[in-house]
């Protein structure tokens, strides 16, 4: 499938991948900060963790699309 992607599609997917990785890192930092502050809103932390899981799933999908496992 990756070989069927045009250069423009590949660049767009790689840009999305970079943006999602950055957002994932930012969420991780935000979650850590809220946890270490103590008394943080647990509902907010759970929402951030859920968003982080959604991002992880999308990252895995894009990585599989761009860099498929080739079984030799």
mmCIF file of the C-alpha atoms, coordinates in Angstrom:
data_MODEL
# 
_entry.id   MODEL 
# 
loop_
_atom_site.group_PDB 
_atom_site.id 
_atom_site.type_symbol 
_atom_site.label_atom_id 
_atom_site.label_alt_id 
_atom_site.label_comp_id 
_atom_site.label_asym_id 
_atom_site.label_entity_id 
_atom_site.label_seq_id 
_atom_site.pdbx_PDB_ins_code 
_atom_site.Cartn_x 
_atom_site.Cartn_y 
_atom_site.Cartn_z 
_atom_site.occupancy 
_atom_site.B_iso_or_equiv 
_atom_site.pdbx_formal_charge 
_atom_site.auth_seq_id 
_atom_site.auth_comp_id 
_atom_site.auth_asym_id 
_atom_site.auth_atom_id 
_atom_site.pdbx_PDB_model_num 
ATOM 1  C CA . UNK A 1 1  ? 0.000   0.000   0.000  1.00 0.00 ? 1  UNK A CA 1 
ATOM 2  C CA . UNK A 1 2  ? 2.798   2.435   0.842  1.00 0.00 ? 2  UNK A CA 1 
ATOM 3  C CA . UNK A 1 3  ? 4.216   2.111   -2.668 1.00 0.00 ? 3  UNK A CA 1 
ATOM 4  C CA . UNK A 1 4  ? 0.825   3.204   -4.053 1.00 0.00 ? 4  UNK A CA 1 
ATOM 5  C CA . UNK A 1 5  ? 0.999   6.551   -2.259 1.00 0.00 ? 5  UNK A CA 1 
ATOM 6  C CA . UNK A 1 6  ? 1.884   9.581   -4.316 1.00 0.00 ? 6  UNK A CA 1 
ATOM 7  C CA . UNK A 1 7  ? 4.643   11.886  -3.114 1.00 0.00 ? 7  UNK A CA 1 
ATOM 8  C CA . UNK A 1 8  ? 2.050   14.466  -2.061 1.00 0.00 ? 8  UNK A CA 1 
ATOM 9  C CA . UNK A 1 9  ? 0.057   11.891  -0.090 1.00 0.00 ? 9  UNK A CA 1 
ATOM 10 C CA . UNK A 1 10 ? 3.182   10.583  1.592  1.00 0.00 ? 10 UNK A CA 1 
ATOM 11 C CA . UNK A 1 11 ? 4.270   14.111  2.560  1.00 0.00 ? 11 UNK A CA 1 
ATOM 12 C CA . UNK A 1 12 ? 0.810   14.913  3.929  1.00 0.00 ? 12 UNK A CA 1 
ATOM 13 C CA . UNK A 1 13 ? 0.758   11.718  5.995  1.00 0.00 ? 13 UNK A CA 1 
ATOM 14 C CA . UNK A 1 14 ? 4.276   12.342  7.309  1.00 0.00 ? 14 UNK A CA 1 
ATOM 15 C CA . UNK A 1 15 ? 3.303   15.905  8.268  1.00 0.00 ? 15 UNK A CA 1 
ATOM 16 C CA . UNK A 1 16 ? 0.240   14.587  10.095 1.00 0.00 ? 16 UNK A CA 1 
ATOM 17 C CA . UNK A 1 17 ? 2.419   11.987  11.808 1.00 0.00 ? 17 UNK A CA 1 
ATOM 18 C CA . UNK A 1 18 ? 4.830   14.685  13.030 1.00 0.00 ? 18 UNK A CA 1 
ATOM 19 C CA . UNK A 1 19 ? 1.969   16.856  14.269 1.00 0.00 ? 19 UNK A CA 1 
ATOM 20 C CA . UNK A 1 20 ? 0.348   13.945  16.112 1.00 0.00 ? 20 UNK A CA 1 
ATOM 21 C CA . UNK A 1 21 ? 3.653   12.948  17.726 1.00 0.00 ? 21 UNK A CA 1 
ATOM 22 C CA . UNK A 1 22 ? 4.095   16.497  18.988 1.00 0.00 ? 22 UNK A CA 1 
ATOM 23 C CA . UNK A 1 23 ? 0.540   16.609  20.341 1.00 0.00 ? 23 UNK A CA 1 
ATOM 24 C CA . UNK A 1 24 ? 1.090   13.227  22.032 1.00 0.00 ? 24 UNK A CA 1 
ATOM 25 C CA . UNK A 1 25 ? 4.247   14.551  23.740 1.00 0.00 ? 25 UNK A CA 1 
ATOM 26 C CA . UNK A 1 26 ? 2.425   17.713  24.800 1.00 0.00 ? 26 UNK A CA 1 
ATOM 27 C CA . UNK A 1 27 ? -0.424  15.686  26.297 1.00 0.00 ? 27 UNK A CA 1 
ATOM 28 C CA . UNK A 1 28 ? 2.069   13.524  28.155 1.00 0.00 ? 28 UNK A CA 1 
ATOM 29 C CA . UNK A 1 29 ? 3.696   16.619  29.640 1.00 0.00 ? 29 UNK A CA 1 
ATOM 30 C CA . UNK A 1 30 ? 0.322   18.123  30.551 1.00 0.00 ? 30 UNK A CA 1 
ATOM 31 C CA . UNK A 1 31 ? -0.807  14.909  32.258 1.00 0.00 ? 31 UNK A CA 1 
ATOM 32 C CA . UNK A 1 32 ? 2.441   14.692  34.225 1.00 0.00 ? 32 UNK A CA 1 
ATOM 33 C CA . UNK A 1 33 ? 2.136   18.326  35.283 1.00 0.00 ? 33 UNK A CA 1 
ATOM 34 C CA . UNK A 1 34 ? -1.453  17.879  36.453 1.00 0.00 ? 34 UNK A CA 1 
ATOM 35 C CA . UNK A 1 35 ? -0.600  14.728  38.384 1.00 0.00 ? 35 UNK A CA 1 
ATOM 36 C CA . UNK A 1 36 ? 2.386   16.348  40.103 1.00 0.00 ? 36 UNK A CA 1 
ATOM 37 C CA . UNK A 1 37 ? 0.399   19.441  41.062 1.00 0.00 ? 37 UNK A CA 1 
ATOM 38 C CA . UNK A 1 38 ? -1.731  17.309  43.336 1.00 0.00 ? 38 UNK A CA 1 
ATOM 39 C CA . UNK A 1 39 ? -5.423  17.797  43.757 1.00 0.00 ? 39 UNK A CA 1 
ATOM 40 C CA . UNK A 1 40 ? -5.814  17.961  40.008 1.00 0.00 ? 40 UNK A CA 1 
ATOM 41 C CA . UNK A 1 41 ? -9.180  17.272  38.431 1.00 0.00 ? 41 UNK A CA 1 
ATOM 42 C CA . UNK A 1 42 ? -9.244  13.507  37.812 1.00 0.00 ? 42 UNK A CA 1 
ATOM 43 C CA . UNK A 1 43 ? -11.905 13.879  35.108 1.00 0.00 ? 43 UNK A CA 1 
ATOM 44 C CA . UNK A 1 44 ? -9.645  16.232  33.182 1.00 0.00 ? 44 UNK A CA 1 
ATOM 45 C CA . UNK A 1 45 ? -6.703  13.855  33.527 1.00 0.00 ? 45 UNK A CA 1 
ATOM 46 C CA . UNK A 1 46 ? -8.842  10.951  32.285 1.00 0.00 ? 46 UNK A CA 1 
ATOM 47 C CA . UNK A 1 47 ? -9.969  13.004  29.272 1.00 0.00 ? 47 UNK A CA 1 
ATOM 48 C CA . UNK A 1 48 ? -6.371  13.826  28.410 1.00 0.00 ? 48 UNK A CA 1 
ATOM 49 C CA . UNK A 1 49 ? -5.383  10.178  28.760 1.00 0.00 ? 49 UNK A CA 1 
ATOM 50 C CA . UNK A 1 50 ? -8.256  9.124   26.509 1.00 0.00 ? 50 UNK A CA 1 
ATOM 51 C CA . UNK A 1 51 ? -7.206  11.692  23.882 1.00 0.00 ? 51 UNK A CA 1 
ATOM 52 C CA . UNK A 1 52 ? -3.658  10.370  24.149 1.00 0.00 ? 52 UNK A CA 1 
ATOM 53 C CA . UNK A 1 53 ? -4.900  6.831   23.418 1.00 0.00 ? 53 UNK A CA 1 
ATOM 54 C CA . UNK A 1 54 ? -6.805  8.059   20.362 1.00 0.00 ? 54 UNK A CA 1 
ATOM 55 C CA . UNK A 1 55 ? -3.634  9.755   19.138 1.00 0.00 ? 55 UNK A CA 1 
ATOM 56 C CA . UNK A 1 56 ? -1.615  6.593   19.743 1.00 0.00 ? 56 UNK A CA 1 
ATOM 57 C CA . UNK A 1 57 ? -4.051  4.577   17.636 1.00 0.00 ? 57 UNK A CA 1 
ATOM 58 C CA . UNK A 1 58 ? -3.892  7.104   14.800 1.00 0.00 ? 58 UNK A CA 1 
ATOM 59 C CA . UNK A 1 59 ? -0.088  7.192   15.033 1.00 0.00 ? 59 UNK A CA 1 
ATOM 60 C CA . UNK A 1 60 ? 0.058   3.402   14.764 1.00 0.00 ? 60 UNK A CA 1 
ATOM 61 C CA . UNK A 1 61 ? -2.274  3.453   11.755 1.00 0.00 ? 61 UNK A CA 1 
ATOM 62 C CA . UNK A 1 62 ? -0.217  6.085   9.948  1.00 0.00 ? 62 UNK A CA 1 
ATOM 63 C CA . UNK A 1 63 ? 3.071   4.359   10.756 1.00 0.00 ? 63 UNK A CA 1 
ATOM 64 C CA . UNK A 1 64 ? 1.713   1.070   9.392  1.00 0.00 ? 64 UNK A CA 1 
ATOM 65 C CA . UNK A 1 65 ? 0.511   2.863   6.274  1.00 0.00 ? 65 UNK A CA 1 
ATOM 66 C CA . UNK A 1 66 ? 3.803   4.626   5.661  1.00 0.00 ? 66 UNK A CA 1 
ATOM 67 C CA . UNK A 1 67 ? 6.197   1.939   6.902  1.00 0.00 ? 67 UNK A CA 1 
ATOM 68 C CA . UNK A 1 68 ? 4.568   -1.474  6.446  1.00 0.00 ? 68 UNK A CA 1 
ATOM 69 C CA . UNK A 1 69 ? 6.170   -4.571  7.879  1.00 0.00 ? 69 UNK A CA 1 
ATOM 70 C CA . UNK A 1 70 ? 7.687   -6.515  5.051  1.00 0.00 ? 70 UNK A CA 1 
ATOM 71 C CA . UNK A 1 71 ? 7.878   -10.203 5.751  1.00 0.00 ? 71 UNK A CA 1 
ATOM 72 C CA . UNK A 1 72 ? 10.746  -11.682 3.770  1.00 0.00 ? 72 UNK A CA 1 
# 
